[in-house]
Amino acid sequence: MFKSTLCLLISAAGQGAGYTASARHWNEAAMKRHAQMGFAEGWAMVVEQLAALAEA
């Protein structure tokens, strides 16, 4: 188990929304484990699914 905090910033951007996600980890080892687990790829899928839902 590792400790991390996820920060999500969502703001109006023209006719849509801007989205920024960042993670803060307890230490570098935790950051590397999180990356190996597919953090970036997982959140990319979340964003794609949210976009598809919003456009439906």
N, C-alpha and C positions, 0 to 999 in steps of 0.2 A: 504494500500500500504506500502511496505517496501523497503528499499534500500539495494542493494547487488551488488557485483561485481563478475563475474565469470572469473576465470583464466583457460585457456586451454593450456596445454603443449603437443605438439606432436613431437616426435623425432624418428629417425631411430633406429630400433632394429632388427639386423640380417636381415632376409628376409621380415620383416614386419615393424610395427611402435609401439612405446610405446605411451600411452595416459594417461595423468593425468589431472583431473579436480578438482578444489577447489573453494569454494565460500567464499567470505568475506562479512560479514553482518554488518549493522549499529550498531546493539547491539544484546544481547543474545535473547531478545524477538523476534526479526526479524528472527534470526537463527532458533528458535524453530518453528515459524509459517511456515517457508520455509520447514523444515523437515516434519511437519504435512501435508503439501500440497503434499508430495511425491517426493521431490527433488532427493533423491538417486535412487528411483525406476524409476523415469522419465528418468534420465540420463543413467541408465542401459539399458533401452529400446532403447535410442538413439544409444548407442554403439553397441548393438546387430543389429540394423537396418543398421548402417554404415558398420559393418563387413559383413553382408549378401550382401550388395550392392557391396562392394569391391571384394567379392569372386565370384560374378555373372559374 
